[in-house]
Amino acid sequence: MRDLAVSQGDTAPSLFDDIFKPTENSLSHILVINSSVSGQLSVSRALVGDTVQRLIDADPGGSLMYRDLDEHPIPHLASTTVAGVRAVAATDAELATRALSDTLIAELRAADIVVIGAPMYNFSIPSTLRAWFDHVLRPRVTFAYSDAGPQGLLTGKRAIVIESRGGLYSEGPAKANDFQEPYLKQLLGFIGITDVTFIHAERIGFGPEAREQALASARVQIAQAVARLVDNLILE
Ligand SMILES: Cc1cc2nc3c(=O)[nH]c(=O)nc-3n(C[C@H](O)[C@H](O)[C@H](O)COP(=O)(O)O)c2cc1C
């Protein structure tokens, strides 16, 4: 198995061809999604790396899959492709979209744990991450409507979401402008992923000291989140 250490700014391997099979005693299959456009300087990528490292330390037999939405962007849905995820695919473009959606959903379905790097861009999530969700939220496949209302079909998973932000949104006057966390909670919950821990790295834009403090605070949050998650998995 490859060296699983992931440090700040590592370019994650493409997951188009990277599926690590779990060993017999492994607790987890982890899907890792990065979406920052900031490469080596990215806060969320560094913290995603820390999270993955902690998960692998806790479960050395665990398997990992990476999807880097900056390196390999998912196309936006268009009039020529939307039927691939929302209706009956007929044209080559629609069939290709359906195939990509199938692949992305299979990756997610296979995961016990999903780690998402989701920087705040314009008060919400990167458009590349939104394009990923557009391919993953699929009627009758990842969600369905029942008499009881919408029902998520990808249950039993845990997610850790790293939210890096230039400003402060978890408290104070800008809290009402946070369209990132409520949106991610809704998107994940809609497909059945309701056990989600959000890690905040805030005030990144307030100078080097604030940035270091944010990273240190986020690393404490990550250590706690991973310990809780691993405890829960062991108890199951
Ligand atoms: C296109 C773009 C839009 C951004 N919009 C916001 C924003 O609305 N609010 C905010 O607090 N920070 C915003 N930022 C700052 C990022 O959230 C911050 O730099 C964060 O560290 C990005 O995560 P990353 O380092 O993993 O890329 C924006 C950055 C970019 C590149």
The ligand as a Gaussian input file, in Angstrom:
#p B3LYP/6-31G(d) Opt

LIG

0 1
 C      -13.248000      32.875000      -4.803000
 C      -13.124000      33.103000      -3.335000
 C      -14.205000      33.549000      -2.625000
 C      -14.118000      33.732000      -1.249000
 N      -15.222000      34.140000      -0.565000
 C      -15.156000      34.268000       0.782000
 C      -16.312000      34.622000       1.528000
 O      -17.409000      34.819000       1.006000
 N      -16.188000      34.758000       2.868000
 C      -15.010000      34.532000       3.518000
 O      -14.946000      34.654000       4.730000
 N      -13.899000      34.172000       2.840000
 C      -13.950000      34.026000       1.493000
 N      -12.838000      33.640000       0.793000
 C      -11.615000      33.328000       1.552000
 C      -11.509000      31.836000       1.797000
 O      -12.651000      31.305000       2.428000
 C      -10.303000      31.558000       2.667000
 O       -9.152000      32.023000       1.998000
 C      -10.136000      30.079000       2.961000
 O       -8.917000      29.868000       3.631000
 C      -10.164000      29.271000       1.692000
 O       -9.864000      27.917000       1.953000
 P       -8.562000      27.263000       1.302000
 O       -7.402000      27.965000       1.960000
 O       -8.644000      25.831000       1.595000
 O       -8.603000      27.550000      -0.177000
 C      -12.904000      33.482000      -0.573000
 C      -11.799000      33.000000      -1.312000
 C      -11.910000      32.811000      -2.662000
 C      -10.725000      32.287000      -3.428000

